[in-house]
Amino acid sequence: MDKIYNNRWFLLLFISITWGSSFILIKKSLLVFTPYEIGAIRVLGSGLILAAIGIPALLKMGKNNLLWVIIAGFFGNFLPMFLFPIAQTQVSSSLAGILDSLVPIFILAFGFLLFGIKSKITQVIGAIIGFIGAASLIFFSEGNSENSQFGYAMLIILGGASYAVNSLIVKEKLPQLNAVKLTAAVYSFWAIPSGIILYFTGMIQNFEMQPTYIEPMIYMSFLTIFGTAIAMLLYFKLIQKTSAVFASISSYLLPVVAIIWGILDGEEFTFWYIIGGALISIGIYLIREKKALTVTTTKH
């Protein structure tokens, strides 16, 4: 079991399938929960599950590490948990999955801007191609139609950029921390503001169990336990074991999983999904050449 847990390809596949499925789980959860309830429940639930490990880890942590854990948690474990369900009130789960695959491109850009990680010209070209792909999806697909809005699609991109910042911080500033303790500490800290948000949604005070809640609550449970706590734990481990760029290879697989679930759920799959998704994939491929892996390892 330990051998599987330490296998980078197993971790990558598990993360890709789990996070690729999270978009359809968010969609199903939105049937009865608000975006703010979904975000708060995911973080608070994960914090409660991991509190026995997270609270002692926080108390023993040095001030410098604690600061970076809090910052990393905000960008990777708190803010995106609200951005994605808000966006998916207007954006399909398939499109959300495709746009989220921009994470490696943001890692490239922020890696240079924040940590001085240099890029080759082919990587820059790859980033440009990827953004063109994202723009085509937003402007020519549902992201710019009557059924959706440009701003909501941009929230998905903002969530991807947020994940990129989190990944770089984990690799560059927190490589020495145990992945389990890091994950537990992050969720234990951000569970507090999430609990406050959940209280002000009125859900805690006014919740009444109804038959229509059962199925969405099952989806929410899977989303919280597997798509949030466990997946993030394995993701942190994968980043520390390899690099932020290698971990972001999941961006190749994640949209495929999201699209399959979307089609099975009856979502429309348009021509622009193919064009935009292909351009993003080409951009990621150009970013991820062998020398790039070597450079960024000294760092989703």
Buried (B, 14 or more C-beta within 10 A) or exposed (E): EEEEEEEBEBBBEBBBBBBBBBBBBBBBBBEBBBBBBBBBBBBBBBBBBBBEBBBBBBEEBEEEBBEBBBBBBBBBBBBBBBBBBBBBBBBBBBBBBBBBBBBBBBBBBBBBEBBEBEBBEBBBBBBBBBBBBBBBBBEBBBBBEEEBBEEBBBBBBBBBBBBBBBBBBBBBBBEEBBBBBBBBBBBBBBBEBBBEBBEEBEBEEEEEEEEEBEEBBEBBBBBBBBBBBBBBBBBBBBBBBBBBBBBBBBBBBBBBBBBBBBEEEEBEEBEBBEBBBEBBBBBBBBBBEEEBBEBBBEBB
